[in-house]
């Protein structure tokens, strides 16, 4: 699917994530050094950088799994580090987190994996309502025929899709993807990239995609935020980042395949 043919609307009048002067260190290791980022309603944005650059630390701060040392993160109008208990849980229900390893429960089949978060978070649903929600989410990722399968019987790409479906079942406003194409073959990577775009269109989501995969960033995102040495060196179109006159950026791009 060509990114320039995608029909979706970015509302630059509405911000869903605002990151301001964000700092995070672990001991003497300074990972984030005062980054700023604004994410608009309806857009896909990639945070691009090499392994260990702080990409995953950033999304953990966004969902309140880590606390920053300094700066502010506002998500859907809420300052995340000020939320506790029920308020934080309510915000997280509006955010879908697609883990790198899919995080499926091995002892549950596909239906049970998808039904679990629905039953935990949306009370008083009938079995038919749960069944319909599971089928809709599986249809969105093209795997309705795998509803009775166990995770061990699925391919890596199928597990990734099921993980995304389980996230979608709660109809999140924001999707966070942590290395969505990691460990997958090129054909499956292309399928996951298409799925990310389909999710943006079908569910009207705003997405932050953490990746070091240039093809994923190029094909799925409206903007790229290039994370180098704890700072966003550039936030803009893919070509703007590609053409930066910076040795570390050139080295990063030189060692990655761009489709």
Helices and strands as residue ranges (DSSP letters): G 3-5, E 11-26, E 29-41, E 44-48, H 55-62, E 70-75, E 78-79, G 80-82, H 85-92, E 95-98, H 110-121, H 127-140, G 144-146, G 151-153, H 156-168, E 174-178, H 186-203, E 206-211, H 214-220, E 223-228, E 231-236, H 238-242, H 247-254
